[in-house]
Amino acid sequence: MNRTTRVLRLRAALLRGEPLLDAAGWGVELNADTRTIQRDLAYLRKHQGLEIVYNQELKGYRCEGHKQRPMQELKAKKWARLMGLIHRIAAQPGQSSKDLAETTRRSERTIFRDLRELENLGFPLYNDDGYRFAADAFFPTLGLQPRELLALFTGARMLESVAGAELASDARLALEKLLRATSEEKRPDLGGLRNTLQVDGLPEDTGIDLLLELQAVIGNGHQIRLSYQGIQDGAAQDRFVDPMGLFGFRQVWYLRAYDHGRAGFRSYRLSRIQNWEQLETKVAHAAQMDLQDAVYHRWDIDENETVTIELSVSESLSRWLKENPPHPSQQISADRVTYEVSDLAAVARWVASLHGVEVLQPLSLRQEMGRLAEGLLERYATKF
């Protein structure tokens, strides 16, 4: 660590008022010797004008001009740190002080101090090839089997891949709490499995970060205002809606709601909601949703009447469509595939990208395919 970084970190910590450490303690925290820390303190006094004094009672340096936080706030922060340490040791027994320092982003000195605090409070903590709790004697256990824990772990890893940092952290903490309440002999080594299970993140914004916020207000009987930019909108527009429910399609999340401006039910992609607020106005429609109606797809954004299309497909294409359905209304029987959609132009462009397919009906879609073909012929018939 260079001198500038070290002095800035020391200054920020002194202004925060915690932790209170002597020169030797700051040397351990900042990876420097005692004399270097003393020089840094002298620099901050002389050139930064900080009134840094040594508190004999607390055995540490503090900034006199800094308003100390209320004792209640300091105690709350300390207990939050201790509870986090409890969850980590219980979820993955056998971690060393170095491991705990790395995962909690604290110094080993702080970890040792917190471990002693837990022992003094009566927690059954012992060090046997890493720190452990006498879990079966202290914590209530759940009847979760290893396969059930692995399923939860896989779900948490998948959530990490598509969610923001805050929601991913919540998923990891929830899993640690479940492990804390599971007997040690039934726990899989999730720490070892973490690097063996990787889930690739999605290339697009799924809207999952808004999921918990909206879920908390759905069903409370109030309208919400959305600032929403639809796929055909040039700018975000206000929509006043009665929220009905949330649904996911191919890992992309949507809000199903009654739109008062359009006098009908609509589905809103969460990633296109720029901001929202809950209103005092009571909803006119109860919070209930039929999943069969919860469809929002590029083939459905056109508000034309829904029509049935039928395609003839090759055997290989039929197998591929079964594994990769492009629309939730897909029905496959041998070499026939049907869909219920409203935007025939979008479907035509998709069909044109496939090999081994023919449009059987409706006639309007066959005509649209003909227009696409004529356009391609006109473009590529020119000789260079």
N, C-alpha and C positions, 0 to 999 in steps of 0.2 A: 504494500500500500504506500503510495507516495505521500509526501508531507501535506500537500494541499487537501487531498481527500481525507487524510487523518484529522487535520485541524477542523475541517468542515463538519465531520461526523461528531467530533468532540464538542464543538460549539452547539450543534443542533441538540445533542443529548443534554447538555447543561441547561439550555433554554427550556427544554421539556421538563426538566426537574427530576428525571428518573432515567436510569438508576443512579443512586448515590454511591460512588466508588472512590477509593483512594487512588494515588498515582499508580501503585502496583496493580490495582484492579483494572484501571483503564489501560495499563500496558498489556494485560492479558486480553482485554476486549478488542484492542486496536492493534495487537501484534507489534508492540514497541516496548523498549526498556523504560524503566522508571524515570531516568534523567530526561529522556526525550519527551515524555508526557509532561514533566515539570516545565520544560522549555516551551511546549505548546500552550500550557496554561498561562505562562508569563506573557507570551505573545498575545493571547486573547485579552488579557488584562490591559496591556499597554496599547495595542493597536486597534482592538475592537471595543475597548471601553467597558468590558464586562466586569461586574463586581463579583469576582469568583473568590469564595472563602471556603475554608475547610471546617466542616461541622464535626466537632469532637464527639458529640453524642451519637451521631449517625455514622461516624467514621467514613466520611466521604465529602467530595467537593460539591458545592451547589452555587447557583447564581443568585445573589442577594436581590437583584432587581427584578427577578422573575416571580410572578405570582404563582404560588404553589397551588396545585389542584386540590380540591377537597379530599379529605381522608377517605370518604365513602367511595369516591371515584377511583382512588388508588387501590383500595381493597377489592373493588369489583374487577379491576384489571388483573390484579394478582390472582384472584380466584378463577377468572377465565383462563389464565395461563396454566394454573394447576389442574383444572378440569381437562384442558386439552392434553396435558401430559398424561393424566390418568387414562384417557381414551386411547392414546397411542400405545402405551405400555400394555393395556388390556387387550387391544386389538391385535397387536403383534409382539408377543412376549419374546424376550431374548435380545432386545436391542441394547447396544452399548450406549454410554453417555455421549460418545461421538456421533453415533447414529441419531440419537434423540436431538442433539444440537443441530445437526444438519436438517432434519425434517421440520423442526420448529423454528429454524433460522435464529437461534440464540447461541450464546457462548456456552462452552462446557461448564464454566464457572457458574453461570445462571442455572444450568441443569442440575448441578450438584447441590446448589442451595435449595432449589425446589424439591429435589428428592428428599433432602433432610427434613424439609417442612412437611412433606407427606408422611414420612416416618413418625415425626413428632405428633401428627394428628391421628395416628393410629392405623394408617393404611397398611395392610399386610404385604409390604414390599420387601423383596429380597433379591440378591444378585447371584444368579447361578448361570454362568455363561450368558450374561446379559440380564437386564432388569425384568422382573416378573412380579405379578400379584399371585397370592394364594387364591386363585379365582374361584375354585369350587367351595372354598370355605368362606368367601366374602361376597361374591356377586351371585345373584340369582341367575340360573341358566335357562336357556331356551332349548326346545327340542329340535332345533334345526339340524338337518343332516348335511354332510359335506357337499352333496350334489345341489342341495338347496342354496347353500352358501355360495357355491360356484356360479349358480344361476344369477344370484344377486350381484356377485362380483362382475360377471359379464355384462349385466345391465348397466352397472355403474361405469364400466369402461366405455360402453357404447355412448352413454350420456356425456362422458368427458369429451368424446370425439366431435359431438355436434353442438354442445352447449358452451356458453361463455365461462370464464374463469370462476365466477361466483357460484353458478349453479353446479358446475363440476365439483367445486370444493364442497358444496352441500351434500352431493351424492357420496363423496368419499367419507365425509364425517358420519353420515347416516350408516354407511357400511361398517365403519369402525365401532359405532355404538352397538350394532347387531352382534359383531364379533365379541364385544365386551361381555355380552350376556349369553355367550355360547361356551360350553365347557371346552377346556383347552385340548383335550384329546380328540375332539371332533373337528377342530379348526383346520382347514387347509392352509398351507403356507402361501397366503395371498401376497406377501412381500416378494416371494420368489416367483410367483406366477405373473406379477405385474409386467415384467419385461417380456414374458412369453406370449402375451395376448395384446396385440396392437390392432386398433380399429382406425381405418383411414377416415379423416374428416371429410364432410361433404363440401363440394366446390361452391355451394351457394348458401345464402343466408336462409336458414330454416324457420326463423322466428321463434325458436324455442326459448330464448331469453325472456320473452314477454309471457310465456305460458303460465308461470306461477302467479304473476301479477294479475292477469285477467281471470285466472281460475278462482282467485280469492274474492272477486267481486261478482262473478256470475251467480245468479240465484238470490242475490240480496234484495231484489225488487226495485232496482234503480236503473235508469237509462245511462248510457255512456256516450260521450262525444268522441268520435274518431277523427283525427286529421290523417286522411288516407289518400294515397296516390295510386289509383288503379292503373292497370296496364295500358289503358287508352287515355289516361288523364295527362295533360301537360304539366299540371302542378297539383299539389295536395289539396283536397277539398274536405270540408267538414261534413261528417255523416252523423246523424243522431239516431241511435239504434237501441233496440232492446236485445241484450246479449242472451243467447240461447244455449250455446255450448261450444266446445273446442273439439276439433278432430284433426287427425294427421293423415296425409296421403303421400306415400313415398318419402316419409320422414320430413315433409314440409307441413307446417302447422297453420290452421285456419280457424277463424272465429265465425260461427254461424249466428246470424242475428236478423232481426226484423228492422229494415231500413224505413224510417218514417218518411223520408224525402222521396223515396221511390215506391212507397206503399207496397212492399213485398219483402220476402226473405232473400237474403244475400249471404255470400260467404266471402270473408275478407282474409287475405293472406297476411299473417302477422308481420312478416318482414317488410310489408308496405305501409304499416301503421307508423307514422312519424311521431305522433304523441297522442295521448288520450287522457280523459278525465271522467270521473264519475259525477253524475248530475243528481240534483235533488228530485227531479221528475220521476214519478213512479212508472214502471214499465206497463205497457198495455197487453203484453203477451207473457205468459208464464215461462220460466226457464226450463224448457224441455226441447229435446231435439230428436228427430228421427234420423238415424244414421244413413238411411237410404236417400235422404234429401241432402245430406251433407257432402255435396260434390262441388268441387271447384277445380276446373281443368281448362287447359287452353282450348279444348274443343267445345267448351260450354260457355265461354265468355260472350259469345254472340247471343242476343236475346231473342233469336228466331225460335220458331216452334221446334221441339225435339223430333227428330226423325230416326228411323231405323235404317242402318246401312248393313249390307251383306257382302262379304268378300269370299272369293274362292282362293284358297292358299295351298301351297305345296306342303308335303309332309314335313320337310325340315322347318319351314316357316311356321307351321302349326305348333311344332314342339317349342320353337323359340318364343312364340307368343304366349304359350302356357307358362313359361318361366319368366317372361317379361311383359306382363299385360300393360298396354299403354293407356288403358282407361278402365275404371271400375265396373263399367257395364258390360265388359267383354263376355261373350258366350261362345264356346268352341264346341263343334260337333264334327268329328272327322275332318273333312277339308273345307268346312264352312265356318266363318267367324262373323258374328254380328255385334253391333255397337248401337247405343242410344245416345245421339249427340245433336248439337244444334249448329255448330260452325262447320259447314261442309268444306269451305275453302281450306281451313286448317287441316282437316282430314285428308283432303286431296294432296296437299303438299307432303304429308306423311306417307301416304300410299305411294307417291312417286319416288320415294327414297328406298322402297322395298323391291326385292327380287322374288318372283314366284307368286304374284298376287294379281287378281283381277276383280274389279268392282262389278258386282251383279246388280245391285240396286242400292239406292233409287236411281232413276234415270238422270236426275239433276246432277248427281255426283259423277256419273259416267260422262256427262257433258262437260263438267268441270275438268275431269281428267283429260278430255279431248282438247280443251283450251290450253291446258298446261303443255300438252304434247306439241300443239301447233306453235306455241311460243318457243319451245326448245328447238324445234325444227328450223324456225325462222332465224333464231340466233346462231345456230351452229351450221346452217347450210352454206353460209358465206365462206368462200375460199380465201385463204390468206396468201 
